[in-house]
Amino acid sequence: MSASSELSARRASAVARGVTSVINSYVAHASGGTLTDVDGREWIDFAAGIAVTNVGNAAPRVVAAVREQVERFTHTCFMVAPYALYVDVCERLNALTPGDFEKRSMLVNSGAEAVENAVKIARHATGRPAVVVLEHAYHGRTNLTMALTAKNMPYKHRFGPFAGEIYRVPASYPLRDGGLSGETAAARAIDLIEKQIGAENVAAVLIEPIQGEGGFVVPAPGFVPALHAWSASAGAVFIADEIQTGFCRTGDWFASTFEGVEPDLITTAKGIAGGLPLAAVTGRAPIMDAVHAGGLGGTYGGNPIACAAALASIETMRELSLADAAASIEATMVPRLRSIAARDPRIAEVRGRGAMLAVELVSPGTLTPDPAAAAAVSAACHAAGLLTLTCGTYGNVLRFLPPLVISEPELERGLDIVDAAFASTGEGRVGGGVTLRQ
């Protein structure tokens, strides 16, 4: 029996069944763009811990910073005995996030916790109850963030009742909304907000600049700016959930900047700290400071070890120009993915930005989602030693999130595996009749 098989047997009697894993191999160590399991098998990593290890696993600067901080102190609780590292991270976030205005930040543990706090802050600052979210959105697994999330299975099924005053409006999904312009798609959403909720009741409009778990959906140009402009005119707080898109993943530090949007509040997590648990809410000083003293916080929020890792991770991103690296990954991957799409009619669309890329699979010649095909291609990748993920409201999207430090040979080898996986699971027909969009 392999070491991974032995661990799987132990897991079955120790770990709750609801906690699942993509592969059945257990990681022993990792670096750069590869993972090595307990049986010595090497995996090319196209997942990055779901866009977390942007700087790679065990990044040298992060390891050194964590080691040094562990030897100093591991916890005091910033609300009890504060420390400079928390302030340092907040200063970096205030400077890095979009918007040339005075900002404040607060630190928490996870993306869901960041989103919850952003909603709390928006409601407190505006005195309004309603929060507007989009179709296909994903914002977390806590009670409030499950309410904010669109997809039922596996995230919401039988976990209700959920928090109230959450309202969902149509998103911009160019492949599936007939190619509506961003402005038209936004007007459709705004019309529903004004008629069914009332602008004066909206505390916040919460969006992902590129939807993550919902399918790596890139909205049509103009959609996000239009919602941002409406929020400003309505006195609502515009919150950008950049938990998956942030920290160089899309070819810039944050995805909001591609259309010049400056969110009132921005939530970050995942790529912020090189794999350690840290998240944040950053935003306009008057909004962030509206909450009374003691109204925000948490025992582990801004843990000193995670803060040290974040500072080292941000410096690594600067030093290695990882935003440019993400753009280079896109330049390598997109032509290869489009070449595969030209041969495989199951691929309806190649889309994404930077190192946040995906292909959507359908029944050839239609837009009927084909989750079985996505699962089969992903399984074939796993069998060949490439770690990939699926996503999407319909479960039919294969997504790619390589670490931004992945080497060109590793990237090309991974793409070779993707190409072979499509070839081995498809019928090899050409010309599905579906338009490709990026």
VENTANOR-V853424 format. One record per helix or strand of 2 or more residues. SS is the DSSP state (H for helix, E for strand). FROM is the first residue (numbers start at 1). TO is the last residue. If there is no record, write none. Layout:
BEGIN
ss->SS from->FROM to->TO
ss->SS from->FROM to->TO
END
This chain:
BEGIN
ss->H from->3 to->12
ss->E from->27 to->32
ss->E from->34 to->37
ss->E from->42 to->45
ss->H from->48 to->51
ss->H from->60 to->72
ss->H from->84 to->96
ss->E from->103 to->108
ss->H from->111 to->126
ss->E from->130 to->134
ss->H from->143 to->148
ss->E from->166 to->169
ss->H from->182 to->196
ss->H from->199 to->201
ss->E from->202 to->207
ss->H from->223 to->234
ss->E from->237 to->241
ss->H from->255 to->259
ss->E from->265 to->268
ss->H from->270 to->273
ss->E from->279 to->284
ss->H from->285 to->288
ss->H from->304 to->319
ss->H from->322 to->343
ss->E from->347 to->353
ss->E from->356 to->362
ss->H from->371 to->383
ss->E from->386 to->387
ss->E from->389 to->391
ss->E from->397 to->400
ss->H from->408 to->425
END
